[in-house]
Amino acid sequence: MNLTLEPPGPAIEVPKPIRDDQVHFFIEQGYLVVPDLIPEAEQAELKTDLIDIARGKYPCEGITPASSDATDEAVLRQILCIHQPHFISPVIEKYVRHPLICGILSQITAAHLPFWDGSVKCMQSMYFVKPPGFQGQAWHQDEIYIPSRDRSLIGAWIALDDATIENGCLWVIPGSHRMGYLYRQREHGNPDEFDFAPESYGFDESLEVPVEVKAGTLVFFNGYLLHRSRKNRGNIYRRVLVNHYCNAWSLLPWSIKEGERVANADRRCVIPVSGADPYAWKGYDTPPRSVWLRNCKAGDELKTTTQKV
């Protein structure tokens, strides 16, 4: 069959760092752990940039710059998560495009599709700080929040501290992505353990396994994979930069505008990171100069205490 397509954007070449058996593991289990991918110097760069963001290095909506008198520890202590830091920080955007990360993404993101060509785009970044005492997030599937057309949503979770059961590592249910089923959600009623987001339910939670990893490890997971994290009960941070991507051939109906249908809605505030963008002819939306701070019970209590003092 010889179909005529719109000319794609220029191809982005990336390495192919992982083996076929690792690709197969991701297809079957819905997640993949790749240790020692981010060296200490790059971890340090990301940690420094977090402080820079909080101190207002990149003027934007959503962040009130920390006081110049505040220590780095005091700055970090108040943040659970910053949504979309790559909108304002060139450092975070650099890691969205990290060649090794994007190389692995080019091998696994839509590996379940027989004719996929390795093209990938990014639509979201989230920088979790999760200080000691801060809550985790209840069971959920990322595809509920970021729909793709072909089950190709994927998270690339960069550990910047050792993630342990004690400080709130990821827990996953291997294989829970396979049927492409989105579970029902409800309020969890446990604000001491989890943040405000609802929980998915209706499955066997006893199948969960912890994903304890060392700093510098990448954890990749499919958008339908059930996962959660518990409260940080340790005495160290659990800093993670997690970026979300999908097959570049999938439309991104993240929101529906007037006159659109689910079948043709396609948000274009995206970054191509491997292969070609078949929709490059549509152009790209300019990211807003804004981020969003995620909250939880511990953060709200700390803010109230600080205001009283």
C-alpha positions in Angstrom: 0.0 0.0 0.0 1.4 3.4 -1.0 -0.3 6.2 0.9 0.4 9.9 0.5 1.1 11.6 3.8 1.8 15.2 4.8 5.6 15.6 4.9 6.8 15.0 8.5 9.1 17.3 10.4 12.8 16.7 10.5 13.9 13.5 12.1 15.6 13.5 15.5 18.2 10.7 15.7 18.7 9.1 19.1 20.7 6.1 20.4 19.1 2.7 21.1 20.5 2.0 24.6 18.5 -1.1 25.7 18.2 -4.7 24.7 15.3 -6.5 23.0 14.5 -8.4 26.2 14.1 -5.1 28.1 11.7 -3.9 25.4 9.7 -7.1 25.8 9.7 -6.8 29.6 8.2 -3.3 29.2 5.5 -4.5 26.8 4.6 -7.4 29.1 4.9 -5.8 32.6 4.2 -2.1 31.8 7.3 -0.7 33.4 11.0 -0.9 33.1 13.9 0.0 35.5 17.1 1.2 34.0 19.8 1.9 36.6 22.8 4.3 36.4 21.4 6.3 33.5 21.9 9.8 35.0 25.4 10.4 36.4 26.0 12.4 39.6 26.9 15.6 37.8 23.6 15.6 35.9 21.7 14.8 39.1 23.4 17.8 40.8 22.5 20.0 37.9 18.8 19.1 38.3 18.9 19.6 42.1 20.5 23.0 41.7 17.9 24.0 39.1 15.1 23.1 41.5 16.4 25.7 44.0 16.8 28.2 41.1 13.2 27.7 40.1 12.0 28.2 43.7 14.1 31.3 44.1 12.6 33.0 41.0 15.5 32.6 38.5 12.8 32.1 35.8 10.1 34.8 36.4 6.7 33.2 35.9 3.2 32.8 37.2 2.6 30.2 39.8 5.7 30.7 41.9 6.4 33.4 44.5 10.2 33.6 44.7 11.5 32.3 48.1 13.0 34.9 50.4 16.7 35.6 49.9 17.2 34.9 53.6 15.8 31.4 53.4 18.2 28.5 53.3 18.1 26.0 50.5 16.7 23.5 53.0 13.9 25.9 53.9 13.1 26.4 50.3 12.9 22.7 49.5 11.0 21.9 52.7 7.8 23.6 51.4 7.5 22.0 47.9 5.6 18.8 47.1 5.7 19.1 43.3 6.0 21.7 40.5 4.0 21.0 37.4 5.4 21.9 34.0 8.8 23.3 35.0 10.1 22.7 31.5 7.8 25.6 30.4 10.2 28.0 32.2 13.5 26.3 32.8 15.9 25.5 29.9 17.7 23.0 32.2 14.5 21.0 32.7 13.8 21.2 29.0 17.3 19.8 28.3 16.4 16.7 30.4 13.1 16.3 28.6 15.3 15.9 25.5 18.0 13.9 27.2 19.5 11.6 24.4 19.7 8.4 26.4 16.2 8.8 27.9 14.7 9.7 24.5 16.6 6.8 23.0 14.9 4.3 25.3 11.6 6.1 24.7 12.1 5.5 21.0 12.3 1.8 21.7 9.5 1.2 24.1 6.8 4.0 24.1 4.6 2.4 21.5 6.4 -0.9 21.1 3.1 -2.7 21.4 2.1 -1.2 18.0 3.4 -3.3 15.0 4.1 -0.5 12.6 5.4 2.2 15.0 8.6 4.0 13.8 10.0 5.2 17.1 8.7 8.8 17.0 7.9 10.3 20.4 6.7 13.7 21.7 6.6 15.2 25.2 3.7 17.1 26.7 4.4 17.3 30.5 7.0 17.5 33.2 6.6 17.2 37.0 9.3 17.9 39.6 8.4 16.0 42.8 10.4 17.1 45.9 8.4 15.2 48.5 10.1 16.2 51.7 9.9 14.1 54.9 6.4 13.9 56.2 4.8 14.9 52.9 2.1 12.7 51.3 2.2 10.4 48.3 -0.4 9.9 45.6 -3.1 7.2 45.7 -3.6 4.5 43.1 -4.1 6.0 39.6 -3.4 5.6 35.9 -1.8 8.5 34.2 -3.9 8.0 31.0 -6.9 9.2 33.0 -5.4 12.7 33.0 -3.5 12.7 29.7 -5.4 10.7 27.1 -3.6 9.3 24.0 -5.2 7.7 21.0 -3.2 4.4 21.1 -2.3 3.6 24.7 1.2 5.0 24.3 1.3 7.5 27.2 4.5 6.8 29.1 6.3 8.3 32.1 10.0 8.7 32.4 10.7 8.9 36.1 14.3 10.2 37.0 15.3 9.4 40.6 17.4 12.2 42.1 17.5 10.6 45.5 17.5 6.9 46.5 13.8 6.0 46.5 12.9 3.5 49.2 9.8 2.1 50.8 10.6 4.4 53.8 10.7 7.6 51.9 7.8 6.9 49.5 9.0 5.0 46.4 6.7 4.0 43.6 4.6 0.9 43.9 3.2 -0.7 40.8 0.9 -3.6 39.8 2.8 -5.4 37.0 0.8 -6.1 33.9 -2.2 -3.9 35.0 -1.9 -2.0 31.7 -2.5 -4.9 29.4 -6.2 -4.6 28.7 -6.3 -0.8 28.4 -8.9 -0.6 31.0 -9.4 2.7 33.0 -10.5 1.9 36.6 -13.2 3.8 38.4 -12.1 6.5 40.8 -13.3 7.8 44.2 -12.1 10.0 47.0 -9.6 8.0 49.1 -10.5 9.6 52.5 -6.9 9.3 53.7 -5.2 12.7 53.6 -2.5 11.6 56.0 -1.2 9.2 53.4 -2.1 10.7 50.0 -2.5 14.1 48.4 -5.8 15.5 47.1 -6.0 13.4 43.9 -8.7 10.6 43.9 -7.8 6.9 43.9 -8.5 4.2 41.4 -10.2 1.0 42.7 -11.7 -2.3 41.8 -8.5 -4.5 41.5 -6.4 -6.7 43.7 -4.0 -4.4 45.6 -2.1 -7.4 47.0 -0.3 -7.8 43.6 1.6 -4.5 44.1 5.4 -4.5 44.2 7.7 -1.7 45.4 10.1 -0.1 42.9 13.1 0.8 45.1 15.8 2.4 43.1 19.1 4.3 43.5 19.6 7.9 42.5 20.3 8.1 38.8 17.9 5.3 37.9 15.1 5.8 35.3 11.8 4.1 35.8 9.6 4.0 32.7 5.9 3.1 33.0 2.9 2.9 30.7 0.0 5.3 31.1 -2.4 2.5 32.0 -0.2 0.9 34.6 -1.7 1.2 38.1 0.8 2.9 40.5 0.9 4.8 43.7 3.3 6.2 46.3 3.0 6.4 50.0 3.9 9.2 52.5 7.6 9.9 53.0 8.3 8.4 56.4 12.0 8.8 56.1 14.4 11.6 56.9 15.6 12.3 53.3 13.8 13.8 50.3 12.5 11.8 47.4 13.2 14.1 44.5 12.1 12.9 41.1 11.7 14.6 37.7 9.0 12.7 35.8 8.3 13.6 32.2 5.4 12.3 30.2 5.5 11.4 26.5 3.5 9.5 23.9 3.8 8.2 20.3 4.2 11.3 18.0 1.6 9.7 15.7 -1.1 9.9 18.4 -3.2 13.0 18.7 -3.3 14.6 22.1 -7.0 15.3 23.1 -5.9 16.7 26.5 -8.8 19.2 26.3 -11.6 19.7 23.8 -12.2 23.1 22.4 -15.5 24.4 20.9 -16.1 22.9 17.5 -13.7 20.0 18.1 -14.4 16.3 18.6 -12.4 13.8 20.5 -11.4 12.3 17.2 -9.6 15.5 16.0 -8.7 17.4 19.1 -5.0 17.8 19.4 -3.1 20.0 21.8 0.2 21.2 20.3 2.2 22.4 23.3 4.5 19.5 22.7 8.2 18.8 22.1 9.3 16.2 19.6 12.1 14.2 21.1 12.8 11.3 18.7 12.0 10.4 15.1 9.7 12.7 13.1 6.6 14.7 14.0 3.9 13.7 11.4 1.8 16.7 12.5 4.6 19.3 12.3 2.6 21.1 9.6 0.2 22.1 12.4 2.9 24.1 14.2 3.4 24.3 17.9 1.8 26.3 20.8 4.1 28.5 22.8 4.3 27.3 26.4 2.9 29.8 28.9 5.3 31.4 31.4 3.6 29.6 34.3 3.8 26.5 36.5 1.5 24.9 39.0 2.4 23.9 42.6 0.8 20.6 43.7 -0.3 20.6 47.4 -0.9 18.1 50.2 -1.9 18.1 53.8 1.6 18.4 55.1 2.4 21.3 52.8 -0.8 23.1 53.8 -0.1 22.6 57.5 3.5 23.9 57.0 2.3 26.9 55.2 -0.2 27.7 58.0 2.4 27.3 60.6 4.8 29.6 58.7 2.2 32.3 58.3 1.4 32.3 62.1 5.1 32.7 62.9 
